[in-house]
Amino acid sequence: MSQFDIDAEPSLPNIEEGQFQIPSYQQVVSQELAHPPRILLLYGSLRERSFSRMVVEESARLLKAFGAEVRIFNPEGLPQTDTADESHPKVKELRELMMWSEGQVWCSPERHGSMTSIFKSQIDWVPLSIGSVRPTQGKTLAVMQVCGGSQSFNVVNQLRVLGRWMRMVTIPNQSSVARAHLEFDENNRMKPSSYYNRIVDVMEELVKFTLMFRGNKNYLVDRYSERVESAEQLSERVNLRSI
């Protein structure tokens, strides 16, 4: 068996040279955009006193203080998937906000050890592509959960998997608020605590990552396999026209 020589020029017979690009620092550096970071916030409960909504509202205040432009989607009235089509007003609103956003915050209660159906339904209405545009690919994501009892990380772990499936850049930090009913006052404002400080950390980190990624998202998510596929499709179209 021959020994691999790391000093030799690599032999890559399976590579299409025209689609093989060497990453460079100059291309990775983001372009500065003039408008504030655009952040969409989603929550997962329709209760009148919804703690996931209150965490999202607290997060929105922090994001505004950090200089972001924010939108909160209210899931009330959103139909279950497959019971309506994309022309439904709430579905259109959700998809338009997905396209508008450059970063997102997802916060769901933990129910039966998992995210709620209310939250999952929102994501299920957003396909991986709308036409030729992927509405979530390359956008930043912060994941959070509220717990009725002791702290767990079941939901944030699931949301991370879901974020990867939606091709989003999930930031390292996250928030899990235990016994959330004790963390808010009579005005539905969050009390000072280590949980609150963690939410500040998460929103600060989200804005930083969004500023870093949003101006160069297309380059960072550009893939060799998709360039090859696009080249093959273009070749097929050209050949068909020449027949």
NUZAVO-934501 format. One record per residue (C-alpha): residue number from 1; x, y, z. Coordinates in nm, 4 decimals. Last residue first. Layout:
BEGIN
+-----+----------+----------+----------+
:  nr :       xx :       yy :       zz :
+-----+----------+----------+----------+
: NUM :        X :        Y :        Z :
...
+-----+----------+----------+----------+
END
This chain:
BEGIN
+-----+----------+----------+----------+
:  nr :       xx :       yy :       zz :
+-----+----------+----------+----------+
: 243 :  -3.0898 :   2.0372 :  -3.1937 :
: 242 :  -2.8951 :   2.3452 :  -3.0829 :
: 241 :  -3.1596 :   2.4568 :  -2.8352 :
: 240 :  -3.1517 :   2.1182 :  -2.6622 :
: 239 :  -2.7740 :   2.1333 :  -2.6297 :
: 238 :  -2.7864 :   2.4789 :  -2.4691 :
: 237 :  -3.0509 :   2.3635 :  -2.2204 :
: 236 :  -2.8522 :   2.0511 :  -2.1309 :
: 235 :  -2.5328 :   2.2548 :  -2.0809 :
: 234 :  -2.7158 :   2.4964 :  -1.8501 :
: 233 :  -2.8466 :   2.2046 :  -1.6453 :
: 232 :  -2.4962 :   2.0572 :  -1.6186 :
: 231 :  -2.3490 :   2.3911 :  -1.5120 :
: 230 :  -2.6217 :   2.4289 :  -1.2492 :
: 229 :  -2.5464 :   2.0810 :  -1.1129 :
: 228 :  -2.1743 :   2.1548 :  -1.0938 :
: 227 :  -2.2375 :   2.4861 :  -0.9199 :
: 226 :  -2.4744 :   2.3088 :  -0.6791 :
: 225 :  -2.2111 :   2.0497 :  -0.5902 :
: 224 :  -1.9430 :   2.3172 :  -0.5396 :
: 223 :  -2.1554 :   2.5130 :  -0.2956 :
: 222 :  -2.2270 :   2.8859 :  -0.2477 :
: 221 :  -2.3501 :   2.9349 :   0.1102 :
: 220 :  -2.0714 :   3.1757 :   0.2112 :
: 219 :  -2.0800 :   3.3620 :  -0.1205 :
: 218 :  -2.4532 :   3.4330 :  -0.1081 :
: 217 :  -2.4448 :   3.5347 :   0.2573 :
: 216 :  -2.1791 :   3.8019 :   0.2181 :
: 215 :  -2.3389 :   4.1152 :   0.3595 :
: 214 :  -2.5628 :   3.9227 :   0.6001 :
: 213 :  -2.2889 :   3.7181 :   0.7654 :
: 212 :  -2.0907 :   3.9524 :   0.9920 :
: 211 :  -2.3722 :   4.1897 :   1.0846 :
: 210 :  -2.5930 :   3.8890 :   1.1559 :
: 209 :  -2.3246 :   3.7304 :   1.3740 :
: 208 :  -2.2897 :   4.0467 :   1.5829 :
: 207 :  -2.6677 :   4.0943 :   1.6102 :
: 206 :  -2.7119 :   3.7338 :   1.7234 :
: 205 :  -2.4331 :   3.7643 :   1.9812 :
: 204 :  -2.5970 :   4.0656 :   2.1448 :
: 203 :  -2.9349 :   3.8911 :   2.1410 :
: 202 :  -2.7902 :   3.5778 :   2.3035 :
: 201 :  -2.5968 :   3.7663 :   2.5717 :
: 200 :  -2.9029 :   3.9760 :   2.6639 :
: 199 :  -3.1019 :   3.6516 :   2.6899 :
: 198 :  -2.8319 :   3.5136 :   2.9212 :
: 197 :  -2.8612 :   3.8200 :   3.1452 :
: 196 :  -3.2369 :   3.7626 :   3.1726 :
: 195 :  -3.1834 :   3.4024 :   3.2808 :
: 194 :  -2.9178 :   3.5149 :   3.5319 :
: 193 :  -3.1872 :   3.7296 :   3.6864 :
: 192 :  -3.3550 :   4.0717 :   3.6747 :
: 191 :  -3.7322 :   4.0251 :   3.6295 :
: 190 :  -3.8866 :   3.9935 :   3.2853 :
: 189 :  -4.1726 :   4.2284 :   3.2064 :
: 188 :  -4.5270 :   4.0942 :   3.1891 :
: 187 :  -4.6606 :   4.3931 :   3.3839 :
: 186 :  -4.7428 :   4.1716 :   3.6835 :
: 185 :  -4.3785 :   4.0559 :   3.6942 :
: 184 :  -4.2083 :   3.7824 :   3.4930 :
: 183 :  -3.9546 :   3.5147 :   3.5935 :
: 182 :  -4.1766 :   3.3002 :   3.8185 :
: 181 :  -4.3992 :   3.1729 :   3.5367 :
: 180 :  -4.0816 :   3.0814 :   3.3435 :
: 179 :  -4.0026 :   2.7928 :   3.5748 :
: 178 :  -3.6750 :   2.7399 :   3.3818 :
: 177 :  -3.5656 :   2.9770 :   3.1042 :
: 176 :  -3.3443 :   2.8132 :   2.8393 :
: 175 :  -3.1323 :   3.0489 :   2.6291 :
: 174 :  -2.8807 :   2.9865 :   2.3499 :
: 173 :  -2.5251 :   3.0785 :   2.2477 :
: 172 :  -2.3327 :   2.9226 :   1.9573 :
: 171 :  -2.5215 :   3.1042 :   1.6764 :
: 170 :  -2.7277 :   2.8991 :   1.4311 :
: 169 :  -2.6376 :   2.9745 :   1.0676 :
: 168 :  -2.9458 :   2.8596 :   0.8754 :
: 167 :  -2.9806 :   2.5835 :   0.6176 :
: 166 :  -3.3470 :   2.5083 :   0.7040 :
: 165 :  -3.2372 :   2.1585 :   0.8104 :
: 164 :  -2.9637 :   2.3223 :   1.0186 :
: 163 :  -3.2274 :   2.5360 :   1.1905 :
: 162 :  -3.4415 :   2.2288 :   1.2589 :
: 161 :  -3.1484 :   2.0504 :   1.4237 :
: 160 :  -3.0799 :   2.3612 :   1.6337 :
: 159 :  -3.4500 :   2.3843 :   1.7190 :
: 158 :  -3.4413 :   2.0284 :   1.8504 :
: 157 :  -3.1497 :   2.1082 :   2.0828 :
: 156 :  -3.3236 :   2.4279 :   2.1941 :
: 155 :  -3.6353 :   2.2251 :   2.2721 :
: 154 :  -3.4743 :   1.9526 :   2.4806 :
: 153 :  -3.2484 :   2.1857 :   2.6806 :
: 152 :  -3.4087 :   2.1386 :   3.0193 :
: 151 :  -3.4577 :   2.3612 :   3.3215 :
: 150 :  -3.6971 :   2.2526 :   3.5921 :
: 149 :  -4.0644 :   2.3333 :   3.5574 :
: 148 :  -4.2812 :   2.5153 :   3.3034 :
: 147 :  -3.9849 :   2.5599 :   3.0694 :
: 146 :  -3.9205 :   2.8389 :   2.8203 :
: 145 :  -3.7041 :   2.7903 :   2.5125 :
: 144 :  -3.4528 :   2.9768 :   2.2998 :
: 143 :  -3.2766 :   2.9451 :   1.9632 :
: 142 :  -3.0844 :   3.2232 :   1.7830 :
: 141 :  -3.0625 :   3.2064 :   1.4035 :
: 140 :  -2.8583 :   3.3719 :   1.1308 :
: 139 :  -2.9569 :   3.3644 :   0.7655 :
: 138 :  -2.7518 :   3.1556 :   0.5239 :
: 137 :  -3.0510 :   2.9726 :   0.3779 :
: 136 :  -3.3856 :   3.0871 :   0.5198 :
: 135 :  -3.5966 :   3.1937 :   0.2197 :
: 134 :  -3.4235 :   2.9785 :  -0.0438 :
: 133 :  -3.4914 :   3.1527 :  -0.3740 :
: 132 :  -3.5439 :   2.9698 :  -0.7060 :
: 131 :  -3.9216 :   2.9542 :  -0.6724 :
: 130 :  -3.9737 :   2.9505 :  -0.2982 :
: 129 :  -3.7139 :   2.7066 :  -0.1640 :
: 128 :  -3.6634 :   2.5084 :   0.1558 :
: 127 :  -4.0362 :   2.5442 :   0.2149 :
: 126 :  -4.1766 :   2.7646 :   0.4934 :
: 125 :  -4.5187 :   2.6455 :   0.6124 :
: 124 :  -4.3586 :   2.3660 :   0.8148 :
: 123 :  -4.1622 :   2.6275 :   1.0101 :
: 122 :  -4.4800 :   2.7900 :   1.1393 :
: 121 :  -4.6371 :   2.4523 :   1.2122 :
: 120 :  -4.3402 :   2.3589 :   1.4306 :
: 119 :  -4.4127 :   2.6523 :   1.6634 :
: 118 :  -4.7798 :   2.5804 :   1.7172 :
: 117 :  -4.7052 :   2.2055 :   1.7389 :
: 116 :  -4.4968 :   2.2827 :   2.0469 :
: 115 :  -4.1292 :   2.2002 :   2.0865 :
: 114 :  -4.0556 :   1.8800 :   2.2765 :
: 113 :  -4.0430 :   1.7204 :   2.6206 :
: 112 :  -4.4197 :   1.6831 :   2.6394 :
: 111 :  -4.4427 :   2.0597 :   2.5864 :
: 110 :  -4.1347 :   2.2786 :   2.6089 :
: 109 :  -4.2252 :   2.6340 :   2.5212 :
: 108 :  -4.0872 :   2.7682 :   2.1948 :
: 107 :  -3.8575 :   3.0578 :   2.1084 :
: 106 :  -3.7033 :   3.1093 :   1.7635 :
: 105 :  -3.5087 :   3.4289 :   1.6936 :
: 104 :  -3.4233 :   3.5126 :   1.3327 :
: 103 :  -3.1621 :   3.6833 :   1.1165 :
: 102 :  -3.1558 :   3.8578 :   0.7786 :
: 101 :  -3.5341 :   3.8844 :   0.7585 :
: 100 :  -3.7396 :   4.0099 :   0.4647 :
:  99 :  -3.7750 :   3.6675 :   0.2964 :
:  98 :  -3.8971 :   3.5076 :   0.6187 :
:  97 :  -4.1280 :   3.8044 :   0.6775 :
:  96 :  -4.2816 :   3.7550 :   0.3329 :
:  95 :  -4.3266 :   3.3841 :   0.4053 :
:  94 :  -4.5052 :   3.4527 :   0.7342 :
:  93 :  -4.7371 :   3.7168 :   0.5865 :
:  92 :  -4.8253 :   3.4952 :   0.2890 :
:  91 :  -4.9058 :   3.2059 :   0.5248 :
:  90 :  -5.1187 :   3.4369 :   0.7403 :
:  89 :  -5.3091 :   3.5682 :   0.4375 :
:  88 :  -5.3772 :   3.2204 :   0.2878 :
:  87 :  -5.2484 :   3.2163 :  -0.0722 :
:  86 :  -4.9858 :   2.9555 :   0.0195 :
:  85 :  -5.2492 :   2.6836 :   0.0476 :
:  84 :  -5.4885 :   2.5638 :   0.3170 :
:  83 :  -5.5408 :   2.2510 :   0.5292 :
:  82 :  -5.2098 :   2.0942 :   0.4159 :
:  81 :  -5.0168 :   2.2670 :   0.6975 :
:  80 :  -5.2285 :   2.3754 :   0.9915 :
:  79 :  -5.3731 :   2.7190 :   0.9482 :
:  78 :  -5.2108 :   3.0358 :   1.0872 :
:  77 :  -5.4876 :   3.2235 :   1.2692 :
:  76 :  -5.2764 :   3.3064 :   1.5736 :
:  75 :  -4.9087 :   3.2646 :   1.4811 :
:  74 :  -4.8199 :   3.6293 :   1.5584 :
:  73 :  -4.4942 :   3.7064 :   1.3794 :
:  72 :  -4.2680 :   3.9574 :   1.5547 :
:  71 :  -4.0715 :   4.2043 :   1.3414 :
:  70 :  -3.7473 :   4.3763 :   1.4388 :
:  69 :  -3.5072 :   4.6388 :   1.3036 :
:  68 :  -3.1758 :   4.6098 :   1.4847 :
:  67 :  -2.9719 :   4.8773 :   1.6640 :
:  66 :  -2.8705 :   4.6922 :   1.9815 :
:  65 :  -3.1499 :   4.8722 :   2.1704 :
:  64 :  -3.3921 :   4.7398 :   1.9092 :
:  63 :  -3.2583 :   4.3890 :   1.9673 :
:  62 :  -3.3049 :   4.4293 :   2.3423 :
:  61 :  -3.6668 :   4.5342 :   2.3049 :
:  60 :  -3.7256 :   4.2450 :   2.0638 :
:  59 :  -3.5767 :   3.9999 :   2.3132 :
:  58 :  -3.8207 :   4.1142 :   2.5806 :
:  57 :  -4.1028 :   4.0644 :   2.3301 :
:  56 :  -3.9680 :   3.7188 :   2.2432 :
:  55 :  -3.9451 :   3.6250 :   2.6111 :
:  54 :  -4.3033 :   3.7476 :   2.6541 :
:  53 :  -4.4175 :   3.5432 :   2.3553 :
:  52 :  -4.2521 :   3.2296 :   2.4991 :
:  51 :  -4.4210 :   3.3116 :   2.8297 :
:  50 :  -4.7668 :   3.3235 :   2.6763 :
:  49 :  -5.0225 :   3.4972 :   2.8947 :
:  48 :  -5.3188 :   3.4831 :   2.6556 :
:  47 :  -5.2007 :   3.1400 :   2.5442 :
:  46 :  -5.1282 :   3.1030 :   2.1736 :
:  45 :  -4.7830 :   2.9492 :   2.2207 :
:  44 :  -4.4755 :   2.8914 :   2.0048 :
:  43 :  -4.2841 :   3.2098 :   1.9367 :
:  42 :  -4.1188 :   3.3552 :   1.6260 :
:  41 :  -3.8938 :   3.6627 :   1.5986 :
:  40 :  -3.7737 :   3.8131 :   1.2690 :
:  39 :  -3.4555 :   4.0244 :   1.2720 :
:  38 :  -3.3493 :   4.2763 :   1.0095 :
:  37 :  -3.0024 :   4.4173 :   1.0790 :
:  36 :  -3.0131 :   4.7968 :   1.0317 :
:  35 :  -2.9798 :   4.9396 :   0.6779 :
:  34 :  -2.6509 :   5.0625 :   0.5332 :
:  33 :  -2.4929 :   4.7300 :   0.4406 :
:  32 :  -2.1194 :   4.6661 :   0.4800 :
:  31 :  -1.9901 :   4.3968 :   0.2472 :
:  30 :  -1.8585 :   4.0925 :   0.4241 :
:  29 :  -1.4993 :   3.9693 :   0.4010 :
:  28 :  -1.5075 :   3.6089 :   0.2712 :
:  27 :  -1.4163 :   3.7043 :  -0.0848 :
:  26 :  -1.1001 :   3.8872 :   0.0166 :
:  25 :  -1.0078 :   3.6061 :   0.2543 :
:  24 :  -0.9997 :   3.3553 :  -0.0299 :
:  23 :  -1.1765 :   3.0269 :  -0.0909 :
:  22 :  -1.0356 :   2.8166 :  -0.3800 :
:  21 :  -1.3022 :   2.7521 :  -0.6419 :
:  20 :  -1.3721 :   2.4251 :  -0.8247 :
:  19 :  -1.6493 :   2.4723 :  -1.0831 :
:  18 :  -1.4277 :   2.4938 :  -1.3923 :
:  17 :  -1.2004 :   2.2223 :  -1.2559 :
:  16 :  -1.4714 :   1.9593 :  -1.2435 :
:  15 :  -1.3307 :   1.7332 :  -0.9720 :
:  14 :  -1.3425 :   1.3526 :  -0.9979 :
:  13 :  -0.9774 :   1.3210 :  -1.1056 :
:  12 :  -0.8476 :   1.5001 :  -0.7964 :
:  11 :  -0.4726 :   1.4432 :  -0.7773 :
:  10 :  -0.3235 :   1.6620 :  -0.5081 :
:   9 :   0.0217 :   1.8073 :  -0.5844 :
:   8 :   0.2714 :   1.6213 :  -0.3652 :
:   7 :   0.3802 :   1.7462 :  -0.0249 :
:   6 :   0.1192 :   1.5465 :   0.1652 :
:   5 :   0.2495 :   1.2210 :   0.0200 :
:   4 :   0.0119 :   0.9367 :   0.1063 :
:   3 :   0.2009 :   0.6113 :   0.1519 :
:   2 :   0.1447 :   0.3355 :  -0.1038 :
:   1 :   0.0000 :   0.0000 :   0.0000 :
+-----+----------+----------+----------+
END
